[in-house]
Amino acid sequence: MTLSIVRSVSALRVAIAAFRPGRVALVPTMGALHAGHLALVAAARGAGATHVVASIFVNPTQFGPSEDFDRYPRDEAADAAALAAAGVDLLFAPAVAAMYPGGHATTVRVAGLGDVLDGAARPGHFDGVATVVTKLLLAAAPNLAVFGEKDWQQLAVIRRLVADLALPVEIIGAPIVRDADGLALSSRNAFLTPGERIRAVTLPQALETACDALREGGEVVTTLAAAAAALVTAGFAQPDYVELVDADLRPLTAISAPARLLAAARIGATRLIDNIAL
């Protein structure tokens, strides 16, 4: 099957209009697709979508000046083939100018949720995420949109902006897809050297160990410090955070429901994130 590709907002709207009155799902991505992304497509179908639209856009406004925008992996042809095989109906692959035309001056900011954890470690990151996701949702006007739970904070930010702006779209979180050894799938895993890839599995292992300790009554501060120390011992830099949080991403000093353990740390030149529900 040949996948139809559109590159302008106007062409996207015309193509989606032809899908109505069907139930349209949007799966936003930055490309460099893997099985985790394709699981988002499956989640969209499972949620009753009759048509699935995927987007590929490496969004410059969510990268800091010293981050990896220029080297972020890009292979549109391979991505389009994978999406076609997964049964995606349409690919939206705009250029930067199509998303941010000359004179663009509007930013969407989700205060609070976007300021902690990754927001503190990567200032401005979630302003870029919130802005581009809002633009994609307005351009496609889907019935539902699917995002991966690996980016747990991103999912929380998007749910908040959709609620605050009363956007008529259902946001669905899809479970993390992991490699056989437990490492969460990520496009950035391609940056890991063979040695770093072996040591990277310490990240999910440290979170699992911490979760087990917390469930058995371990003290939160001590348990989180031990998880951070395990990462450093394995060759990670000092983590940006290892944090137990509630549904609003507020730090917890004791387990409550719901709770989530999140971490972000750099190994070599690659920054990895992960999270586990308690």
Number of C-alpha atoms within 10 A of each C-alpha: 10 11 16 14 19 18 16 16 19 12 14 20 15 12 18 21 14 9 14 11 9 14 17 24 30 30 25 23 19 17 22 19 22 14 14 21 28 19 19 26 27 18 22 27 18 10 15 13 21 16 20 26 27 26 21 22 18 21 19 17 19 20 19 14 9 6 14 15 15 10 8 15 17 17 10 14 9 13 17 23 14 18 24 17 13 14 17 25 21 23 24 23 23 18 15 12 10 13 18 16 10 8 6 9 7 8 14 16 19 19 14 12 20 26 19 18 20 21 18 14 13 17 16 18 21 28 21 20 24 24 20 22 19 18 16 20 19 15 17 23 19 22 16 21 29 25 25 22 19 23 16 21 22 21 18 18 23 23 17 18 19 18 14 10 9 9 14 14 18 14 18 19 19 20 15 21 21 15 12 7 12 14 22 21 19 22 16 14 16 14 17 17 14 10 9 18 15 13 17 26 17 22 25 21 17 21 25 18 15 24 24 14 16 19 12 9 12 16 14 19 14 12 21 25 14 16 24 25 16 17 25 17 13 16 15 23 17 15 19 18 19 24 24 28 21 16 13 14 21 15 16 16 12 14 19 13 10 11 20 21 22 22 24 20 22 18 21 14 13 18 19 19 22 22 24 19 14 16
